[in-house]
C-alpha cells in the first residue's frame, strides 16, 4: 500500500510541476487513455500468469 501512495503522490507532484510551468499534461487527458493504460497493465499481468503454461506447451 505504501508504494501505491508513493506513486499517487509522485504523480500528483509531477502533474503539479507540469501545470506550474504551463506544460501539457504528461498523461492521457481522457478516460479512454487511462482505460488503455489499465488494459496494458492487465495484459502484462495475464501474460505473467500464463507464461509458465506457454513455456510447457512449447517444450
PDBQT receptor file of N, H, CA, C and O in Angstrom, charges set to zero:
ATOM      1  N   UNK A   1       0.823  -1.199   0.000  1.00  0.00    +0.000 N 
ATOM      2  CA  UNK A   1       0.000   0.000   0.000  1.00  0.00    +0.000 C 
ATOM      3  C   UNK A   1       0.866   1.261   0.000  1.00  0.00    +0.000 C 
ATOM      4  O   UNK A   1       0.483   2.280  -0.574  1.00  0.00    +0.000 OA
ATOM      5  N   UNK A   2       2.038   1.189   0.647  1.00  0.00    +0.000 N 
ATOM      6  H   UNK A   2       2.349   0.361   1.114  1.00  0.00    +0.000 HD
ATOM      7  CA  UNK A   2       2.919   2.354   0.664  1.00  0.00    +0.000 C 
ATOM      8  C   UNK A   2       3.377   2.731  -0.735  1.00  0.00    +0.000 C 
ATOM      9  O   UNK A   2       3.506   3.914  -1.048  1.00  0.00    +0.000 OA
ATOM     10  N   UNK A   3       3.625   1.724  -1.589  1.00  0.00    +0.000 N 
ATOM     11  H   UNK A   3       3.520   0.762  -1.334  1.00  0.00    +0.000 HD
ATOM     12  CA  UNK A   3       4.063   2.007  -2.962  1.00  0.00    +0.000 C 
ATOM     13  C   UNK A   3       2.947   2.691  -3.738  1.00  0.00    +0.000 C 
ATOM     14  O   UNK A   3       3.209   3.583  -4.545  1.00  0.00    +0.000 OA
ATOM     15  N   UNK A   4       1.710   2.282  -3.502  1.00  0.00    +0.000 N 
ATOM     16  H   UNK A   4       1.497   1.558  -2.847  1.00  0.00    +0.000 HD
ATOM     17  CA  UNK A   4       0.568   2.905  -4.176  1.00  0.00    +0.000 C 
ATOM     18  C   UNK A   4       0.459   4.370  -3.772  1.00  0.00    +0.000 C 
ATOM     19  O   UNK A   4       0.263   5.238  -4.622  1.00  0.00    +0.000 OA
ATOM     20  N   UNK A   5       0.584   4.644  -2.487  1.00  0.00    +0.000 N 
ATOM     21  H   UNK A   5       0.743   3.938  -1.796  1.00  0.00    +0.000 HD
ATOM     22  CA  UNK A   5       0.502   6.032  -2.022  1.00  0.00    +0.000 C 
ATOM     23  C   UNK A   5       1.683   6.862  -2.533  1.00  0.00    +0.000 C 
ATOM     24  O   UNK A   5       1.516   8.026  -2.898  1.00  0.00    +0.000 OA
ATOM     25  N   UNK A   6       2.864   6.266  -2.557  1.00  0.00    +0.000 N 
ATOM     26  H   UNK A   6       3.000   5.321  -2.261  1.00  0.00    +0.000 HD
ATOM     27  CA  UNK A   6       4.030   6.960  -3.094  1.00  0.00    +0.000 C 
ATOM     28  C   UNK A   6       3.854   7.257  -4.586  1.00  0.00    +0.000 C 
ATOM     29  O   UNK A   6       4.216   8.336  -5.054  1.00  0.00    +0.000 OA
ATOM     30  N   UNK A   7       3.302   6.304  -5.321  1.00  0.00    +0.000 N 
ATOM     31  H   UNK A   7       3.009   5.428  -4.941  1.00  0.00    +0.000 HD
ATOM     32  CA  UNK A   7       3.040   6.515  -6.752  1.00  0.00    +0.000 C 
ATOM     33  C   UNK A   7       2.018   7.622  -6.959  1.00  0.00    +0.000 C 
ATOM     34  O   UNK A   7       2.178   8.463  -7.843  1.00  0.00    +0.000 OA
ATOM     35  N   UNK A   8       0.966   7.623  -6.142  1.00  0.00    +0.000 N 
ATOM     36  H   UNK A   8       0.836   6.939  -5.424  1.00  0.00    +0.000 HD
ATOM     37  CA  UNK A   8      -0.052   8.669  -6.245  1.00  0.00    +0.000 C 
ATOM     38  C   UNK A   8       0.550  10.035  -5.936  1.00  0.00    +0.000 C 
ATOM     39  O   UNK A   8       0.286  11.004  -6.647  1.00  0.00    +0.000 OA
ATOM     40  N   UNK A   9       1.355  10.117  -4.882  1.00  0.00    +0.000 N 
ATOM     41  H   UNK A   9       1.569   9.329  -4.304  1.00  0.00    +0.000 HD
ATOM     42  CA  UNK A   9       1.988  11.382  -4.513  1.00  0.00    +0.000 C 
ATOM     43  C   UNK A   9       2.942  11.866  -5.602  1.00  0.00    +0.000 C 
ATOM     44  O   UNK A   9       2.958  13.051  -5.937  1.00  0.00    +0.000 OA
ATOM     45  N   UNK A  10       3.737  10.947  -6.152  1.00  0.00    +0.000 N 
ATOM     46  H   UNK A  10       3.724   9.985  -5.880  1.00  0.00    +0.000 HD
ATOM     47  CA  UNK A  10       4.677  11.310  -7.207  1.00  0.00    +0.000 C 
ATOM     48  C   UNK A  10       3.936  11.814  -8.443  1.00  0.00    +0.000 C 
ATOM     49  O   UNK A  10       4.322  12.820  -9.039  1.00  0.00    +0.000 OA
ATOM     50  N   UNK A  11       2.867  11.106  -8.825  1.00  0.00    +0.000 N 
ATOM     51  H   UNK A  11       2.554  10.288  -8.341  1.00  0.00    +0.000 HD
ATOM     52  CA  UNK A  11       2.069  11.554  -9.960  1.00  0.00    +0.000 C 
ATOM     53  C   UNK A  11       1.448  12.917  -9.722  1.00  0.00    +0.000 C 
ATOM     54  O   UNK A  11       1.407  13.755 -10.623  1.00  0.00    +0.000 OA
ATOM     55  N   UNK A  12       0.966  13.138  -8.509  1.00  0.00    +0.000 N 
ATOM     56  H   UNK A  12       0.999  12.457  -7.778  1.00  0.00    +0.000 HD
ATOM     57  CA  UNK A  12       0.391  14.430  -8.151  1.00  0.00    +0.000 C 
ATOM     58  C   UNK A  12       1.441  15.530  -8.263  1.00  0.00    +0.000 C 
ATOM     59  O   UNK A  12       1.175  16.606  -8.800  1.00  0.00    +0.000 OA
ATOM     60  N   UNK A  13       2.636  15.247  -7.749  1.00  0.00    +0.000 N 
ATOM     61  H   UNK A  13       2.852  14.374  -7.313  1.00  0.00    +0.000 HD
ATOM     62  CA  UNK A  13       3.725  16.225  -7.786  1.00  0.00    +0.000 C 
ATOM     63  C   UNK A  13       4.145  16.546  -9.222  1.00  0.00    +0.000 C 
ATOM     64  O   UNK A  13       4.354  17.709  -9.566  1.00  0.00    +0.000 OA
ATOM     65  N   UNK A  14       4.267  15.522 -10.047  1.00  0.00    +0.000 N 
ATOM     66  H   UNK A  14       4.097  14.577  -9.768  1.00  0.00    +0.000 HD
ATOM     67  CA  UNK A  14       4.641  15.735 -11.458  1.00  0.00    +0.000 C 
ATOM     68  C   UNK A  14       3.560  16.545 -12.172  1.00  0.00    +0.000 C 
ATOM     69  O   UNK A  14       3.869  17.474 -12.917  1.00  0.00    +0.000 OA
ATOM     70  N   UNK A  15       2.298  16.194 -11.944  1.00  0.00    +0.000 N 
ATOM     71  H   UNK A  15       2.047  15.439 -11.338  1.00  0.00    +0.000 HD
ATOM     72  CA  UNK A  15       1.204  16.957 -12.552  1.00  0.00    +0.000 C 
ATOM     73  C   UNK A  15       1.216  18.411 -12.117  1.00  0.00    +0.000 C 
ATOM     74  O   UNK A  15       0.985  19.310 -12.925  1.00  0.00    +0.000 OA
ATOM     75  N   UNK A  16       1.485  18.638 -10.839  1.00  0.00    +0.000 N 
ATOM     76  H   UNK A  16       1.673  17.907 -10.183  1.00  0.00    +0.000 HD
ATOM     77  CA  UNK A  16       1.547  19.997 -10.313  1.00  0.00    +0.000 C 
ATOM     78  C   UNK A  16       2.682  20.792 -10.962  1.00  0.00    +0.000 C 
ATOM     79  O   UNK A  16       2.498  21.943 -11.358  1.00  0.00    +0.000 OA
ATOM     80  N   UNK A  17       3.846  20.170 -11.066  1.00  0.00    +0.000 N 
ATOM     81  H   UNK A  17       3.995  19.235 -10.745  1.00  0.00    +0.000 HD
ATOM     82  CA  UNK A  17       5.001  20.847 -11.669  1.00  0.00    +0.000 C 
ATOM     83  C   UNK A  17       4.743  21.159 -13.140  1.00  0.00    +0.000 C 
ATOM     84  O   UNK A  17       5.083  22.245 -13.609  1.00  0.00    +0.000 OA
ATOM     85  N   UNK A  18       4.142  20.215 -13.875  1.00  0.00    +0.000 N 
ATOM     86  H   UNK A  18       3.866  19.333 -13.494  1.00  0.00    +0.000 HD
ATOM     87  CA  UNK A  18       3.823  20.471 -15.285  1.00  0.00    +0.000 C 
ATOM     88  C   UNK A  18       2.837  21.631 -15.402  1.00  0.00    +0.000 C 
ATOM     89  O   UNK A  18       2.985  22.482 -16.279  1.00  0.00    +0.000 OA
ATOM     90  N   UNK A  19       1.839  21.671 -14.531  1.00  0.00    +0.000 N 
ATOM     91  H   UNK A  19       1.719  20.980 -13.819  1.00  0.00    +0.000 HD
ATOM     92  CA  UNK A  19       0.867  22.775 -14.572  1.00  0.00    +0.000 C 
ATOM     93  C   UNK A  19       1.538  24.092 -14.198  1.00  0.00    +0.000 C 
ATOM     94  O   UNK A  19       1.228  25.128 -14.785  1.00  0.00    +0.000 OA
ATOM     95  N   UNK A  20       2.445  24.068 -13.240  1.00  0.00    +0.000 N 
ATOM     96  H   UNK A  20       2.697  23.226 -12.763  1.00  0.00    +0.000 HD
ATOM     97  CA  UNK A  20       3.154  25.269 -12.809  1.00  0.00    +0.000 C 
ATOM     98  C   UNK A  20       3.922  25.902 -13.962  1.00  0.00    +0.000 C 
ATOM     99  O   UNK A  20       3.936  27.124 -14.109  1.00  0.00    +0.000 OA
ATOM    100  N   UNK A  21       4.559  25.069 -14.778  1.00  0.00    +0.000 N 
ATOM    101  H   UNK A  21       4.548  24.076 -14.659  1.00  0.00    +0.000 HD
ATOM    102  CA  UNK A  21       5.330  25.564 -15.922  1.00  0.00    +0.000 C 
ATOM    103  C   UNK A  21       4.504  25.638 -17.209  1.00  0.00    +0.000 C 
ATOM    104  O   UNK A  21       5.045  25.847 -18.295  1.00  0.00    +0.000 OA
ATOM    105  N   UNK A  22       3.191  25.464 -17.070  1.00  0.00    +0.000 N 
ATOM    106  H   UNK A  22       2.752  25.294 -16.188  1.00  0.00    +0.000 HD
ATOM    107  CA  UNK A  22       2.254  25.555 -18.201  1.00  0.00    +0.000 C 
ATOM    108  C   UNK A  22       2.623  24.609 -19.347  1.00  0.00    +0.000 C 
ATOM    109  O   UNK A  22       2.550  24.975 -20.520  1.00  0.00    +0.000 OA
ATOM    110  N   UNK A  23       3.023  23.380 -18.982  1.00  0.00    +0.000 N 
ATOM    111  H   UNK A  23       3.082  23.083 -18.029  1.00  0.00    +0.000 HD
ATOM    112  CA  UNK A  23       3.340  22.340 -19.952  1.00  0.00    +0.000 C 
ATOM    113  C   UNK A  23       2.122  21.446 -20.134  1.00  0.00    +0.000 C 
ATOM    114  O   UNK A  23       1.275  21.379 -19.244  1.00  0.00    +0.000 OA
ATOM    115  N   UNK A  24       2.014  20.758 -21.266  1.00  0.00    +0.000 N 
ATOM    116  H   UNK A  24       2.702  20.812 -21.990  1.00  0.00    +0.000 HD
ATOM    117  CA  UNK A  24       0.883  19.839 -21.436  1.00  0.00    +0.000 C 
ATOM    118  C   UNK A  24       0.989  18.671 -20.453  1.00  0.00    +0.000 C 
ATOM    119  O   UNK A  24       2.085  18.262 -20.071  1.00  0.00    +0.000 OA
ATOM    120  N   UNK A  25      -0.130  18.161 -20.067  1.00  0.00    +0.000 N 
ATOM    121  H   UNK A  25      -1.020  18.493 -20.378  1.00  0.00    +0.000 HD
ATOM    122  CA  UNK A  25      -0.181  17.065 -19.099  1.00  0.00    +0.000 C 
ATOM    123  C   UNK A  25       0.570  15.848 -19.647  1.00  0.00    +0.000 C 
ATOM    124  O   UNK A  25       0.387  15.492 -20.810  1.00  0.00    +0.000 OA
ATOM    125  N   UNK A  26       1.413  15.203 -18.828  1.00  0.00    +0.000 N 
ATOM    126  H   UNK A  26       1.563  15.493 -17.883  1.00  0.00    +0.000 HD
ATOM    127  CA  UNK A  26       2.218  14.069 -19.313  1.00  0.00    +0.000 C 
ATOM    128  C   UNK A  26       1.478  12.733 -19.236  1.00  0.00    +0.000 C 
ATOM    129  O   UNK A  26       2.099  11.686 -19.053  1.00  0.00    +0.000 OA
ATOM    130  N   UNK A  27       0.179  12.771 -19.372  1.00  0.00    +0.000 N 
ATOM    131  H   UNK A  27      -0.326  13.621 -19.520  1.00  0.00    +0.000 HD
ATOM    132  CA  UNK A  27      -0.640  11.562 -19.307  1.00  0.00    +0.000 C 
ATOM    133  C   UNK A  27      -1.838  11.761 -20.221  1.00  0.00    +0.000 C 
ATOM    134  O   UNK A  27      -2.161  12.891 -20.591  1.00  0.00    +0.000 OA
ATOM    135  N   UNK A  28      -2.495  10.675 -20.585  1.00  0.00    +0.000 N 
ATOM    136  H   UNK A  28      -2.233   9.758 -20.285  1.00  0.00    +0.000 HD
ATOM    137  CA  UNK A  28      -3.687  10.829 -21.421  1.00  0.00    +0.000 C 
ATOM    138  C   UNK A  28      -4.739  11.668 -20.699  1.00  0.00    +0.000 C 
ATOM    139  O   UNK A  28      -5.102  11.357 -19.565  1.00  0.00    +0.000 OA
ATOM    140  N   UNK A  29      -5.233  12.727 -21.341  1.00  0.00    +0.000 N 
ATOM    141  H   UNK A  29      -4.939  12.980 -22.263  1.00  0.00    +0.000 HD
ATOM    142  CA  UNK A  29      -6.184  13.604 -20.673  1.00  0.00    +0.000 C 
ATOM    143  C   UNK A  29      -7.618  13.070 -20.665  1.00  0.00    +0.000 C 
ATOM    144  O   UNK A  29      -8.490  13.661 -20.029  1.00  0.00    +0.000 OA
ATOM    145  N   UNK A  30      -7.868  11.979 -21.352  1.00  0.00    +0.000 N 
ATOM    146  H   UNK A  30      -7.159  11.498 -21.869  1.00  0.00    +0.000 HD
ATOM    147  CA  UNK A  30      -9.223  11.456 -21.459  1.00  0.00    +0.000 C 
ATOM    148  C   UNK A  30      -9.339  10.100 -20.774  1.00  0.00    +0.000 C 
ATOM    149  O   UNK A  30      -8.353   9.382 -20.609  1.00  0.00    +0.000 OA
ATOM    150  N   UNK A  31     -10.536   9.773 -20.389  1.00  0.00    +0.000 N 
ATOM    151  H   UNK A  31     -11.338  10.356 -20.524  1.00  0.00    +0.000 HD
ATOM    152  CA  UNK A  31     -10.792   8.498 -19.729  1.00  0.00    +0.000 C 
ATOM    153  C   UNK A  31     -10.366   7.328 -20.610  1.00  0.00    +0.000 C 
ATOM    154  O   UNK A  31      -9.892   6.314 -20.096  1.00  0.00    +0.000 OA
ATOM    155  N   UNK A  32     -10.523   7.447 -21.912  1.00  0.00    +0.000 N 
ATOM    156  H   UNK A  32     -10.908   8.270 -22.329  1.00  0.00    +0.000 HD
ATOM    157  CA  UNK A  32     -10.139   6.364 -22.814  1.00  0.00    +0.000 C 
ATOM    158  C   UNK A  32      -8.648   6.063 -22.711  1.00  0.00    +0.000 C 
ATOM    159  O   UNK A  32      -8.253   4.899 -22.774  1.00  0.00    +0.000 OA
ATOM    160  N   UNK A  33      -7.822   7.078 -22.554  1.00  0.00    +0.000 N 
ATOM    161  H   UNK A  33      -8.143   8.023 -22.503  1.00  0.00    +0.000 HD
ATOM    162  CA  UNK A  33      -6.383   6.864 -22.408  1.00  0.00    +0.000 C 
ATOM    163  C   UNK A  33      -6.048   6.148 -21.112  1.00  0.00    +0.000 C 
ATOM    164  O   UNK A  33      -5.189   5.266 -21.081  1.00  0.00    +0.000 OA
ATOM    165  N   UNK A  34      -6.727   6.530 -20.050  1.00  0.00    +0.000 N 
ATOM    166  H   UNK A  34      -7.425   7.246 -20.074  1.00  0.00    +0.000 HD
ATOM    167  CA  UNK A  34      -6.500   5.884 -18.760  1.00  0.00    +0.000 C 
ATOM    168  C   UNK A  34      -6.929   4.417 -18.821  1.00  0.00    +0.000 C 
ATOM    169  O   UNK A  34      -6.234   3.546 -18.298  1.00  0.00    +0.000 OA
ATOM    170  N   UNK A  35      -8.062   4.142 -19.451  1.00  0.00    +0.000 N 
ATOM    171  H   UNK A  35      -8.627   4.849 -19.876  1.00  0.00    +0.000 HD
ATOM    172  CA  UNK A  35      -8.537   2.765 -19.609  1.00  0.00    +0.000 C 
ATOM    173  C   UNK A  35      -7.549   1.967 -20.455  1.00  0.00    +0.000 C 
ATOM    174  O   UNK A  35      -7.331   0.783 -20.198  1.00  0.00    +0.000 OA
ATOM    175  N   UNK A  36      -6.948   2.604 -21.462  1.00  0.00    +0.000 N 
ATOM    176  H   UNK A  36      -7.125   3.565 -21.671  1.00  0.00    +0.000 HD
ATOM    177  CA  UNK A  36      -5.933   1.933 -22.269  1.00  0.00    +0.000 C 
ATOM    178  C   UNK A  36      -4.728   1.529 -21.438  1.00  0.00    +0.000 C 
ATOM    179  O   UNK A  36      -4.183   0.441 -21.619  1.00  0.00    +0.000 OA
ATOM    180  N   UNK A  37      -4.312   2.393 -20.534  1.00  0.00    +0.000 N 
ATOM    181  H   UNK A  37      -4.755   3.278 -20.387  1.00  0.00    +0.000 HD
ATOM    182  CA  UNK A  37      -3.183   2.072 -19.657  1.00  0.00    +0.000 C 
ATOM    183  C   UNK A  37      -3.544   0.906 -18.741  1.00  0.00    +0.000 C 
ATOM    184  O   UNK A  37      -2.721   0.020 -18.511  1.00  0.00    +0.000 OA
ATOM    185  N   UNK A  38      -4.757   0.902 -18.223  1.00  0.00    +0.000 N 
ATOM    186  H   UNK A  38      -5.426   1.622 -18.410  1.00  0.00    +0.000 HD
ATOM    187  CA  UNK A  38      -5.213  -0.220 -17.385  1.00  0.00    +0.000 C 
ATOM    188  C   UNK A  38      -5.206  -1.504 -18.198  1.00  0.00    +0.000 C 
ATOM    189  O   UNK A  38      -4.817  -2.555 -17.688  1.00  0.00    +0.000 OA
ATOM    190  N   UNK A  39      -5.628  -1.436 -19.452  1.00  0.00    +0.000 N 
ATOM    191  H   UNK A  39      -5.944  -0.582 -19.867  1.00  0.00    +0.000 HD
ATOM    192  CA  UNK A  39      -5.615  -2.604 -20.322  1.00  0.00    +0.000 C 
ATOM    193  C   UNK A  39      -4.214  -3.137 -20.547  1.00  0.00    +0.000 C 
ATOM    194  O   UNK A  39      -4.002  -4.350 -20.554  1.00  0.00    +0.000 OA
ATOM    195  N   UNK A  40      -3.261  -2.246 -20.730  1.00  0.00    +0.000 N 
ATOM    196  H   UNK A  40      -3.433  -1.261 -20.725  1.00  0.00    +0.000 HD
ATOM    197  CA  UNK A  40      -1.865  -2.665 -20.896  1.00  0.00    +0.000 C 
ATOM    198  C   UNK A  40      -1.388  -3.393 -19.641  1.00  0.00    +0.000 C 
ATOM    199  O   UNK A  40      -0.747  -4.440 -19.729  1.00  0.00    +0.000 OA
ATOM    200  N   UNK A  41      -1.700  -2.841 -18.489  1.00  0.00    +0.000 N 
ATOM    201  H   UNK A  41      -2.221  -1.990 -18.417  1.00  0.00    +0.000 HD
ATOM    202  CA  UNK A  41      -1.307  -3.472 -17.225  1.00  0.00    +0.000 C 
ATOM    203  C   UNK A  41      -1.938  -4.856 -17.079  1.00  0.00    +0.000 C 
ATOM    204  O   UNK A  41      -1.264  -5.813 -16.700  1.00  0.00    +0.000 OA
ATOM    205  N   UNK A  42      -3.233  -4.958 -17.381  1.00  0.00    +0.000 N 
ATOM    206  H   UNK A  42      -3.781  -4.180 -17.689  1.00  0.00    +0.000 HD
ATOM    207  CA  UNK A  42      -3.917  -6.251 -17.254  1.00  0.00    +0.000 C 
ATOM    208  C   UNK A  42      -3.358  -7.276 -18.236  1.00  0.00    +0.000 C 
ATOM    209  O   UNK A  42      -3.222  -8.450 -17.894  1.00  0.00    +0.000 OA
ATOM    210  N   UNK A  43      -3.034  -6.843 -19.448  1.00  0.00    +0.000 N 
ATOM    211  H   UNK A  43      -3.143  -5.889 -19.725  1.00  0.00    +0.000 HD
ATOM    212  CA  UNK A  43      -2.417  -7.747 -20.417  1.00  0.00    +0.000 C 
ATOM    213  C   UNK A  43      -1.058  -8.247 -19.944  1.00  0.00    +0.000 C 
ATOM    214  O   UNK A  43      -0.723  -9.417 -20.132  1.00  0.00    +0.000 OA
ATOM    215  N   UNK A  44      -0.290  -7.377 -19.340  1.00  0.00    +0.000 N 
ATOM    216  H   UNK A  44      -0.562  -6.427 -19.187  1.00  0.00    +0.000 HD
ATOM    217  CA  UNK A  44       1.013  -7.756 -18.798  1.00  0.00    +0.000 C 
ATOM    218  C   UNK A  44       0.840  -8.781 -17.674  1.00  0.00    +0.000 C 
ATOM    219  O   UNK A  44       1.577  -9.764 -17.605  1.00  0.00    +0.000 OA
ATOM    220  N   UNK A  45      -0.127  -8.548 -16.806  1.00  0.00    +0.000 N 
ATOM    221  H   UNK A  45      -0.726  -7.749 -16.862  1.00  0.00    +0.000 HD
ATOM    222  CA  UNK A  45      -0.381  -9.473 -15.700  1.00  0.00    +0.000 C 
ATOM    223  C   UNK A  45      -0.874 -10.831 -16.209  1.00  0.00    +0.000 C 
ATOM    224  O   UNK A  45      -0.487 -11.872 -15.677  1.00  0.00    +0.000 OA
ATOM    225  N   UNK A  46      -1.722 -10.821 -17.233  1.00  0.00    +0.000 N 
ATOM    226  H   UNK A  46      -2.036  -9.976 -17.666  1.00  0.00    +0.000 HD
ATOM    227  CA  UNK A  46      -2.209 -12.069 -17.814  1.00  0.00    +0.000 C 
ATOM    228  C   UNK A  46      -1.053 -12.873 -18.396  1.00  0.00    +0.000 C 
ATOM    229  O   UNK A  46      -0.972 -14.084 -18.192  1.00  0.00    +0.000 OA
ATOM    230  N   UNK A  47      -0.161 -12.204 -19.117  1.00  0.00    +0.000 N 
ATOM    231  H   UNK A  47      -0.227 -11.220 -19.282  1.00  0.00    +0.000 HD
ATOM    232  CA  UNK A  47       0.988 -12.901 -19.682  1.00  0.00    +0.000 C 
ATOM    233  C   UNK A  47       1.847 -13.520 -18.585  1.00  0.00    +0.000 C 
ATOM    234  O   UNK A  47       2.320 -14.648 -18.725  1.00  0.00    +0.000 OA
ATOM    235  N   UNK A  48       2.049 -12.783 -17.492  1.00  0.00    +0.000 N 
ATOM    236  H   UNK A  48       1.665 -11.867 -17.378  1.00  0.00    +0.000 HD
ATOM    237  CA  UNK A  48       2.855 -13.309 -16.383  1.00  0.00    +0.000 C 
ATOM    238  C   UNK A  48       2.219 -14.568 -15.792  1.00  0.00    +0.000 C 
ATOM    239  O   UNK A  48       2.927 -15.475 -15.355  1.00  0.00    +0.000 OA
ATOM    240  N   UNK A  49       0.904 -14.624 -15.778  1.00  0.00    +0.000 N 
ATOM    241  H   UNK A  49       0.329 -13.887 -16.132  1.00  0.00    +0.000 HD
ATOM    242  CA  UNK A  49       0.218 -15.787 -15.207  1.00  0.00    +0.000 C 
ATOM    243  C   UNK A  49       0.231 -16.992 -16.148  1.00  0.00    +0.000 C 
ATOM    244  O   UNK A  49       0.343 -18.128 -15.685  1.00  0.00    +0.000 OA
ATOM    245  N   UNK A  50       0.117 -16.765 -17.467  1.00  0.00    +0.000 N 
ATOM    246  H   UNK A  50       0.026 -15.843 -17.842  1.00  0.00    +0.000 HD
ATOM    247  CA  UNK A  50       0.060 -17.895 -18.402  1.00  0.00    +0.000 C 
ATOM    248  C   UNK A  50       1.418 -18.241 -19.001  1.00  0.00    +0.000 C 
ATOM    249  O   UNK A  50       1.538 -19.217 -19.741  1.00  0.00    +0.000 OA
ATOM    250  N   UNK A  51       2.438 -17.450 -18.689  1.00  0.00    +0.000 N 
ATOM    251  H   UNK A  51       2.340 -16.657 -18.088  1.00  0.00    +0.000 HD
ATOM    252  CA  UNK A  51       3.767 -17.694 -19.225  1.00  0.00    +0.000 C 
ATOM    253  C   UNK A  51       4.295 -19.093 -18.894  1.00  0.00    +0.000 C 
ATOM    254  O   UNK A  51       4.836 -19.748 -19.785  1.00  0.00    +0.000 OA
ATOM    255  N   UNK A  52       4.162 -19.581 -17.658  1.00  0.00    +0.000 N 
ATOM    256  H   UNK A  52       3.722 -19.049 -16.934  1.00  0.00    +0.000 HD
ATOM    257  CA  UNK A  52       4.636 -20.951 -17.387  1.00  0.00    +0.000 C 
ATOM    258  C   UNK A  52       3.887 -21.993 -18.221  1.00  0.00    +0.000 C 
ATOM    259  O   UNK A  52       4.490 -22.960 -18.686  1.00  0.00    +0.000 OA
ATOM    260  N   UNK A  53       2.601 -21.808 -18.409  1.00  0.00    +0.000 N 
ATOM    261  H   UNK A  53       2.111 -21.022 -18.031  1.00  0.00    +0.000 HD
ATOM    262  CA  UNK A  53       1.802 -22.728 -19.213  1.00  0.00    +0.000 C 
ATOM    263  C   UNK A  53       2.280 -22.704 -20.671  1.00  0.00    +0.000 C 
ATOM    264  O   UNK A  53       2.417 -23.753 -21.300  1.00  0.00    +0.000 OA
ATOM    265  N   UNK A  54       2.531 -21.509 -21.198  1.00  0.00    +0.000 N 
ATOM    266  H   UNK A  54       2.420 -20.657 -20.687  1.00  0.00    +0.000 HD
ATOM    267  CA  UNK A  54       3.023 -21.400 -22.575  1.00  0.00    +0.000 C 
ATOM    268  C   UNK A  54       4.398 -22.033 -22.719  1.00  0.00    +0.000 C 
ATOM    269  O   UNK A  54       4.693 -22.665 -23.733  1.00  0.00    +0.000 OA
ATOM    270  N   UNK A  55       5.242 -21.863 -21.699  1.00  0.00    +0.000 N 
ATOM    271  H   UNK A  55       5.002 -21.350 -20.875  1.00  0.00    +0.000 HD
ATOM    272  CA  UNK A  55       6.573 -22.446 -21.727  1.00  0.00    +0.000 C 
ATOM    273  C   UNK A  55       6.503 -23.965 -21.789  1.00  0.00    +0.000 C 
ATOM    274  O   UNK A  55       7.266 -24.587 -22.529  1.00  0.00    +0.000 OA
ATOM    275  N   UNK A  56       5.602 -24.571 -21.025  1.00  0.00    +0.000 N 
ATOM    276  H   UNK A  56       4.982 -24.066 -20.424  1.00  0.00    +0.000 HD
ATOM    277  CA  UNK A  56       5.429 -26.022 -21.055  1.00  0.00    +0.000 C 
ATOM    278  C   UNK A  56       4.828 -26.491 -22.370  1.00  0.00    +0.000 C 
ATOM    279  O   UNK A  56       5.143 -27.585 -22.837  1.00  0.00    +0.000 OA
ATOM    280  N   UNK A  57       3.983 -25.693 -22.962  1.00  0.00    +0.000 N 
ATOM    281  H   UNK A  57       3.727 -24.804 -22.582  1.00  0.00    +0.000 HD
ATOM    282  CA  UNK A  57       3.330 -26.047 -24.212  1.00  0.00    +0.000 C 
ATOM    283  C   UNK A  57       4.344 -26.068 -25.359  1.00  0.00    +0.000 C 
ATOM    284  O   UNK A  57       4.244 -26.907 -26.254  1.00  0.00    +0.000 OA
ATOM    285  N   UNK A  58       5.311 -25.159 -25.342  1.00  0.00    +0.000 N 
ATOM    286  H   UNK A  58       5.392 -24.477 -24.615  1.00  0.00    +0.000 HD
ATOM    287  CA  UNK A  58       6.300 -25.059 -26.417  1.00  0.00    +0.000 C 
ATOM    288  C   UNK A  58       7.321 -26.190 -26.342  1.00  0.00    +0.000 C 
ATOM    289  O   UNK A  58       7.832 -26.620 -27.376  1.00  0.00    +0.000 OA
ATOM    290  N   UNK A  59       7.626 -26.674 -25.154  1.00  0.00    +0.000 N 
ATOM    291  H   UNK A  59       7.211 -26.324 -24.314  1.00  0.00    +0.000 HD
ATOM    292  CA  UNK A  59       8.645 -27.740 -24.985  1.00  0.00    +0.000 C 
ATOM    293  C   UNK A  59       8.258 -28.993 -25.644  1.00  0.00    +0.000 C 
ATOM    294  O   UNK A  59       9.001 -29.973 -25.594  1.00  0.00    +0.000 OA
TER     295      UNK A  59
